[in-house]
Amino acid sequence: MLFAPLALGLFSTSRPVITLFAGQQYDSGYTVLLILSIFALVYSVSPALSNLLLIYGKTVTILLLNLMPVGVSLLTMPLIWYLGLNGLAFMKGLSLLLGFTLSIYVLSSVVKIRLDKPALAKIFVSSTIMALTLLLVQHIYYSRFLLPLYLALGGAVYVAILRSLAVLDEQDLSLLKQVLGARMGLVIGKALYHQRST
């Protein structure tokens, strides 16, 4: 619920982000941030699985997976010659994606991986709608100084879609209260939880 909207939010606001924080002279480099943001979607699932290989004693596998980016970098070196910094971003993104895919493959042979696929799908749909909304708004009127307003709009759209799709259930609310404390969990729960009509 956090990584997907952050990644796609950065994707959709990569140009105002890079020009506001790095300067107008870096305007052409926003595509690098855009590419990395897309591949960062891997982090919306991988943190939940990252320590399982260590728990199951797959240290050699972890070592091989950590060496994988080096092999991917060597194989995709021509991308830098043709695409410059964008090629470097693709190289990094592909190594992330390959490492994640191989981790899932190895883990699935050790333990049964069960993800809440409907919830993940709703989160990705909500994040995608938010990103498309921000791209449309920037297409209508763009200014790097409006970045805070873009972010506020993106957050509002994301929360509204999450509520309409009823992503959270009673168990999620209970978990939020345990993790964040009763008061904070209640505030976030009220913002995101939509009571289903019976």
Buried (B, 14 or more C-beta within 10 A) or exposed (E): BEBBBBBBBBBBBBBBBBBBEEEEEBEEBBBBBBBBBBBBBBBBBBEEBEEBBEEEEBEEBBEBBEEBBEEBBEEBEEBBEEBEEBBBBBBBBBBBBBBBEBBBEBBEEBEEEEEEEEBBEBBBBBBBBBBEBBBEBBEEEEEBEBBEEBBEBBEEBBBBBBBEBBBBEEEBBEBBBEEBEEEEBBEBBEEBBEEEEE
